[in-house]
């Protein structure tokens, strides 16, 4: 069991957990890693091997390298439940997919421990929204993309990498942790276009805001028809959201589709919401703004792998 201490009495903004299991039964946790983050930096790290009170399957051992002899004399889940509960209870807990949430709940049931009350955030969902054009959003690929040192299927390293996914997504998009925690609301129907206005005849796709939000209503009030996706009749794409997120939103698939349409000769203006409002106040149609490059994130600091037996 090992831990890097936090600085003073700081409370993390969020914690990240990852577990490895001994066999196909998700309750068979044989390693736990937890990392806390605050203000975009690592606050603490804790990890331990566990006696899963179950059999090790050779396939699982091939994946994570942990076998029965590694966990001889290690604590059981029941013996560290209190430590895990102190780290997670009442916190925002990140996991890369919900496998770890299910494994934790199953282990609590098997060992007759109280369920750990925490609020979960799936870093896979965050990554898919922050970087939609990546070929996949597996943790190993994300770690390479973000420049994060990573040893796959080591619980502490996996937890640390998933934490950096959240930190980098916040930096990349300008969305706060609270924004990422907010439930995604299903949009209602787009507002009906006014019969006349400076956007009369325009077919407008909005990215970064809902099709029934304030920006969509402003477009419709100016005579524009709000559409769901870029197509052959689209004449304008409006990039909404916070100004900090404009660079990120320019990588949105709808924006990419509009850029391809422009390259093929279609007349499509790509504008920001700020530019649109300025032009509408003057009663004129905005033209495309120059593209904004989305910089590759800086690499996270390297932290070497280290897990130790207790004894």
ZIPE-V237367 format. One record per backbone hydrogen bond with DSSP energy under -0.5 kcal/mol. NH is the residue of the N-H (numbers start at 1). CO is the residue of the C=O. E is the energy in kcal/mol with one decimal. If there is no record, write none. Layout:
((NH & CO & E) (NH & CO & E))
This chain:
((2 & 47 & -2.6) (4 & 45 & -3.0) (5 & 3 & -0.5) (8 & 6 & -0.9) (10 & 7 & -1.6) (13 & 37 & -2.4) (14 & 37 & -1.5) (15 & 92 & -2.7) (16 & 35 & -2.6) (17 & 94 & -2.2) (18 & 33 & -2.1) (20 & 31 & -2.1) (22 & 28 & -3.0) (26 & 24 & -0.6) (28 & 25 & -2.3) (29 & 27 & -2.0) (30 & 20 & -3.0) (31 & 20 & -1.3) (32 & 48 & -2.4) (33 & 18 & -2.5) (34 & 46 & -3.2) (35 & 16 & -2.1) (36 & 44 & -2.3) (37 & 14 & -2.7) (38 & 41 & -2.5) (41 & 38 & -1.3) (43 & 36 & -3.5) (44 & 36 & -1.2) (45 & 4 & -1.3) (46 & 34 & -3.1) (47 & 2 & -2.6) (48 & 32 & -2.0) (50 & 30 & -2.6) (51 & 75 & -2.6) (52 & 50 & -0.8) (57 & 22 & -3.0) (57 & 55 & -0.5) (61 & 57 & -2.1) (62 & 58 & -2.3) (63 & 59 & -1.4) (64 & 60 & -2.3) (65 & 61 & -2.7) (70 & 67 & -1.2) (71 & 67 & -0.9) (71 & 68 & -0.8) (74 & 71 & -2.3) (77 & 51 & -0.5) (80 & 76 & -1.0) (80 & 77 & -0.9) (81 & 77 & -1.0) (84 & 80 & -2.4) (85 & 81 & -2.8) (86 & 82 & -2.1) (87 & 83 & -1.7) (88 & 84 & -2.3) (89 & 85 & -2.9) (90 & 117 & -2.5) (91 & 88 & -2.5) (93 & 91 & -0.6) (93 & 119 & -3.6) (94 & 15 & -3.3) (94 & 92 & -0.5) (95 & 121 & -1.9) (97 & 95 & -1.4) (102 & 98 & -2.0) (103 & 99 & -2.6) (104 & 100 & -2.4) (105 & 101 & -2.1) (106 & 102 & -2.4) (107 & 103 & -2.5) (108 & 104 & -2.1) (109 & 105 & -2.0) (110 & 106 & -2.6) (111 & 107 & -2.2) (112 & 109 & -1.2) (113 & 108 & -3.0) (117 & 115 & -0.6) (118 & 116 & -0.8) (119 & 91 & -2.2) (121 & 93 & -2.3) (123 & 95 & -1.9) (123 & 121 & -0.7) (126 & 122 & -1.6) (127 & 123 & -2.4) (128 & 124 & -2.4) (129 & 125 & -1.6) (130 & 126 & -2.6) (131 & 127 & -2.9) (134 & 131 & -1.4) (142 & 138 & -2.3) (143 & 139 & -2.6) (144 & 140 & -1.9) (145 & 141 & -2.4) (146 & 142 & -2.5) (147 & 143 & -0.9) (147 & 144 & -0.6) (148 & 143 & -2.7) (152 & 150 & -0.6) (154 & 151 & -1.3) (155 & 153 & -0.5) (158 & 154 & -3.1) (159 & 155 & -2.3) (160 & 156 & -2.6) (161 & 157 & -2.5) (162 & 158 & -2.4) (163 & 159 & -2.0) (164 & 160 & -1.9) (165 & 161 & -1.7) (166 & 162 & -1.5) (167 & 163 & -2.2) (168 & 164 & -3.0) (169 & 165 & -2.2) (170 & 166 & -2.2) (171 & 167 & -2.1) (172 & 168 & -2.9) (173 & 169 & -2.4) (174 & 170 & -1.9) (180 & 176 & -2.1) (181 & 177 & -1.7) (182 & 178 & -1.2) (185 & 183 & -0.6) (191 & 211 & -0.6) (194 & 220 & -3.1) (199 & 222 & -3.0) (200 & 197 & -1.9) (201 & 223 & -0.8) (202 & 199 & -2.4) (204 & 202 & -0.6) (204 & 225 & -3.1) (205 & 236 & -2.4) (206 & 227 & -0.6) (207 & 238 & -2.5) (213 & 210 & -1.5) (217 & 213 & -2.0) (218 & 214 & -2.0) (219 & 215 & -2.4) (220 & 216 & -2.6) (221 & 217 & -2.4) (222 & 218 & -1.1) (223 & 220 & -1.9) (224 & 219 & -2.5) (225 & 202 & -2.6) (226 & 191 & -0.5) (226 & 224 & -0.6) (227 & 204 & -3.4) (234 & 231 & -1.2) (235 & 203 & -2.5) (236 & 203 & -1.8) (237 & 269 & -3.0) (238 & 205 & -2.6) (239 & 237 & -0.5) (239 & 271 & -3.1) (240 & 207 & -3.2) (240 & 238 & -0.8) (245 & 242 & -1.6) (246 & 243 & -1.2) (249 & 245 & -2.8) (250 & 246 & -1.3) (251 & 248 & -2.1) (252 & 249 & -1.7) (255 & 252 & -0.6) (256 & 252 & -2.4) (257 & 253 & -2.4) (258 & 254 & -2.0) (259 & 255 & -2.5) (260 & 256 & -2.1) (261 & 257 & -2.1) (262 & 258 & -2.5) (263 & 259 & -2.3) (264 & 260 & -1.4) (265 & 262 & -1.8) (266 & 261 & -2.8) (268 & 266 & -1.0) (269 & 235 & -2.5) (271 & 237 & -2.6) (271 & 269 & -0.6) (273 & 239 & -2.3) (276 & 272 & -2.5) (277 & 273 & -2.6) (278 & 274 & -2.1) (279 & 275 & -2.4) (280 & 276 & -2.8) (281 & 277 & -2.1) (282 & 278 & -0.7) (282 & 279 & -0.7) (283 & 280 & -1.0) (284 & 279 & -2.4) (289 & 270 & -2.6) (293 & 291 & -0.5) (295 & 293 & -0.7))
